[in-house]
Structure formats: C-alpha cells, structure tokens
Amino acid sequence: MNRDLEEWEAKQSDSLGEEELARLKEEEKKRLARVIQEVKHKKSLEKQGAAAAKVKAKAKAAPASGGPPLPLEPSSGANNAYFQKLADDLQLIYETLGDLKNEKPVPIKDGPGGGVQEPYNSSDCKKALGSQGYYISAANLMWFDLFRVASPDVPLSVERTSDLANFLFQGKVDHCRVLFDVAVAEKECTDVPGGLKLISPEEVAHAVVMACASRLRSKDCRAEEKEQWRCTLFPANTY
C-alpha cells in the first residue's frame, strides 16, 4: 500500500497545493485501506467456503441407505469448527448405535427403558395444531435439523456446550429434562418427520449429542449404557 500511495503522490505533487495534496493523500490512503480490507475479506470467505465444502462432502459420502443428520446447507464460517465437531459426534453415534432417524420415540412403560412423555403421533399432532395451535409429545432428537441456527454469525462454543452437557446429565444417562420448542407446519406432521426447525437454543440439543458421543468414546461404556443412550435420544420432549 505504501508504494502505491507514493506513486500516486508523485503524480499529484506538481499540480496541487500542499494542503489540498494532504487532503487527497488521506482520502487515497483510506481508499487503498478499503481495497486491502476487501481482499482480506474475500480470502476469508473463500477459506470459510472451503471448510464448509468439506462438511458438505462428508454428508454426500454417507451411505445411501441412511446416515447421521448432516448439514442441509453449508454452515456459517464463524462456526465451521463447532459444526465439524457436531458432525463427528453424530457420525460416531450413527456408527455405534445405528441409523436412528427413522426410530419412533420410546413409549411410557414400567421398568427401565421407558419414556416420560407420550410419543409423537402424526394424527394427534395435526389435530392439536388445528384446534390448539401447539402440540406436546416425545420426539426423536434426530428429527431436528441440528445444523440450522437462528444467528449463524454468532460464535458457538464447544467448551460451553460441553459444560452444558455435563450440567444436564451430571455423568449419568438420563432423559433430557428440557422441553424443545420446535416450529412445525401441519404438512410436516408426517409419520416420521425430519429437518424440524428448533426455536429453542440449539446448544441444548447439541449438548445431548455431545454427552452421548463423549460416553460412547469411553472404554467403560458397556452395551447396557449404549442402549440407555438410545432411549435418551428418542424421547426428546417437544412443544
């Protein structure tokens, strides 16, 4: 930038007064600074796009018969590392517990393995939405679009979400005691929904995923605990 500014100043010095030259020099300096900033911004966007493309490519690489829920669209560059961590955790869950997105929520029953809320029913959902404007049920966490966020440019923190996971589960498997608020149209009330839009803070749903994946990575995670985590992922209570 200094060389360009010196060349411009040399061309103008013979025809302008000192005061006018100083003013124009300042304007040219600002213009060149904007150009440099635009170039840096363009390079930053290209870098973010390349990182998002890697995540998108991973989604395309999933088996045709199913796979973990991956981004429907490239994530914001501000959170590429965060969403890559989430994608890795979902991939681990898929590889360990199977393709869960077509599973129905577990019902309420006696003994272990039961739910705490009546499972989602498409017919009841349509009736409730039509008459009351809302519907409450147990749902499958994998029915949510976990990669859609309300404010894509607001940084998300793996550390904060992990802390939330520790707070919610406190080192043991349990149902998530948080009600997830979801925006849903009547036409989306299919037998097995998908891509549902979270209105609740997305970090809570992410915390469930990270808590599950963290335990699945542990060598002392036995088959019984893995089955309990399946039950935790299914009855995500929705409003």
Secondary structure, DSSP 8 states (H G I E B T S, - for coil): -HHHHHHHHHHHTTTS-HHHHHHHHHHHHHHHHHHHHHHHHHHHHHHHHHHHHHHHHHHHTS-TT------SS---GGGHHHHHHHHHHHHHHHHHH---TT-------SSTT--SS-B--HHHHHHHHHHTS---EEE-GGGB-TT--S-TTS---HHHHHHHHHHHHTTS-------B-EE--GGG--SS--SBEE-S-HHHHHHHHHHHHHHHTSTT--HHHHHHHHHHHS-EEE-
